[in-house]
Each structure stands twice: as C-alpha cells, then as structure tokens.
Amino acid sequence: MAKTSNPLFLVPLKFGLIGAAFNVLAILVVFYLGKHPLLLNPLVNGQLVLYALIIFASFKYFKDQYSEGILHFWQGLAIGLFAYIVMSSVIAIFIYGFSAVEDTQFLSEFIRLKTNELTLNKDAYFEAMGVGEEAYNRALSALPGTKPIHLALLYIRQSILIGLLLTIVFSILMRNKVSTNR
C-alpha cells in the first residue's frame, strides 16, 4: 500500500472524516428526536453549516500549517472537493447501513413520512414541481420500493451541490491574490 505525506490529500481526509463523524451524530440526534433528517431542507438542517465549517477549517489548516499562509485557487478546489467527497461518501455509507437495519426503522419512516407529505401536499407538489397527475402517481407508487441505496444516493445528491458551491466560494475568498504591480 502506497503511503503519502501530501497535505493536499491528508488535510481534507482528516477534516472530511471529522465532518462525517459530526454529521452522523447530527443525523442520529435529529432522527431520534422525531424528525427524519433526509426530509428536512439541507439548507436549514445544519448540513450547510457543517459543510461550510469543515471546508473552511480544512482551507485554514492547510494554509497555516503547510503553505506559509498561501492558498492558491487550485489548492482550495482540490482540498474542498476532496473534503466534501470524503464527508459525503462516509455519511452515505452510514445512511445505507443504518437504513438496511430494519430495527432502526430509518427506511420505513422515510417511506411513511414521504408518502404522507406527498398525499397531504398534492396540490403544492403539482405547482412546485410543475408535474402532472401521472408523474405524481408514479412518484407516489415508487415510494414503497425505496431501498437503502436510494437514501444514500439522495444524501449524495444533496451534498454535491452544497459542497461544490461552498468549495468554489471559499476557494475564491481565501486564495492569495497575486499582485501584477512590480
């Protein structure tokens, strides 16, 4: 097995794993408090804040510890992308495993709550999604067939957009601008 001491690999790995641990804890707390974490808006359920903290901390740590206060845009992109991919992947694996254990009722609760949500908000669903009756019925009938992998992929889809956006924003804000004045 190849070993590396490359901080562009080690820093985001470390922070991605730390972020994943905190996010797993948050998922468990929210679920056992009676809300399903995958049915909450990722922008308000703490996921955005946690991703922002982890990506920012990994940039800051790399910049201070390994790069003498310098962070190039490409380094920020590499660190941010790897950190949120590690975090999202570990959490998706957790969600898959947690959903696969019937005793947790994580999967069955998701199906029940999502079905109730679609049934109660049928008109709002048509307006918000811009779909017809056929698409609505297809979505509703597909819910009972939801598998643990579907929940893991749902989490990954939510995380990719958040992580990519934060990575780009922080890479721009924290990079060192090269002066062209000589």
N, C-alpha and C positions, 0 to 999 in steps of 0.2 A: 504494500500500500504506500502510495506516494505521500510524503509529508510536505507541508508548506508552512512558511513563516510569512507569507504575503498578507500584509494588513488589509489589503483590498478584499481579501477573502475572509480573514479571521474576524475583523471588526463587525461586518454585517452578520456573519454567522452567529457570533456571540449575542449581539443585540436582537437578532431575529428570534433566537431561542428564548431569550429573556422576555421579549414581547409575546411570544407564543404562550409561555407559562402564565403570564398575567391575563392574556385573553381567554385561555382555557378556564382560569379561575372565574373570570367575569361571566363566561357562558354558563358555568355551573351555578353561580350565585343567582343570576337572572332567571335561569330555568327553575331552580328550586324555590324562588320567590313567587312563582306562579305565572311568569311571562315566558313566551318562547323566544329566545334570542334571535332566531332566524326570521321571525316575523316582524321584528322591530326594524325601523328605518336605520340603516347603518350609519347615517349621518348624526343621529341623535342617541344611539345606544352606547356610545362610548368607543366604538370601533375607530371612528375618525380621530378622536383624541389620542387613543393608544398608538395608532399607526403614526400620527404626527410626532408624538414624543419619541418613539423608537427610531424613526428615521432621522429626526433632528439630533438625538443623542448619539447616534452612530456617526453622523457627519462631524459633530463637535468633538467626539472622542478621537476620531481619525485625524482631524485637523490639529488638535492639541498634542496628541501623543506620538504621531508618526510623520506628520507632514510639516512641522515647524510653523503651524498657523496658516498654511496654504492649502486651499482646496480648489482644484480645477473642476470645471463643469462636468467633464467626463468622469472624474473620480466620484463626484456626487451622484451621477446617474448610476454608475456601477455599484456603489455602496448601497444606495437607496433601493435599486431594483433587487439586488441580492437579499437585502434585509427583509423586504416585504414578501419576496418569494419564499424565503425560509419560513417566515412567520405564517403566511397563508397556508403553506403546504403542511406544516406541523399541525395547525389548527384543523385543517380539512381532514387529516388522518385521524385526529382526535374525534371530530364530529362523526366520521364514518364509523369508528369503533364504538363510540357512545351510542350511536343510532342503531347499531347492529345488536346491541344487548337489549333484549325485549324488556327486561325488568326495569330499565330506566324510563321506558315509555316516551322517549325523546321523539322517535319517529311517529308513533301513533298519535301523540299530542300535536305534532306538526300537522299531520293529515286532518285531524279533527278540527283544530283551530282554523286552518286554511280553508277547509270546506265551509265552516260556519261563516268565516269572513266573506267568502265568495257568495254564499247564499244570502246573507244579510245585506250585502252591498252590491247587489246585482246591477242596479241602475248606474251607480257610481263607477262600477267596473267597465260598463259599456262606454261611458263618457271618457273616463281617464285613459283607457286602453284603445279606444276607437275601434273596437271589435264588434262583430255581430253575434247573434244568438248562437250560431253554430260553433264559433271559436270559444265562446263562454262554456257551452255544454261540453266541448272537447276537453277544456281545462279542468272542469269540474269532474268529469268522468275519469280523467287520468290521475287524479289525486290518490285514490286508493292504491294505485300501483307504484307509488313513490317508494324508492329504495334508499338505503343509507348513502349510496354513491351520489344520488341526486341532491341530497342535503349538503354533502361535501362539495360538490360542484357549484351549488348555489352560493356557498360561502366564498369559494374561489372567485366566482364572477363578481361578487360584491367587493371583494378585496382588491382585485386587479385595478379597477378604476380609481379607487381611493388611493392605493399605494402609488400608482403611476402619477396621478395628479400631484400628490404631496412630494414625490421624488423630484419632479420637474421644478416645482415651486421652490423647494428648499435648495436644489442644485443651483438655481439662478440666484437666490438671495444670499447664499453662503459662499459662493465662489469668490475667488480673489480676482478682481478686475485688473487686467494688465494695462499699464499706462503706456500710451503710444507717444507721450511727450518726452523728448530727450533733450 
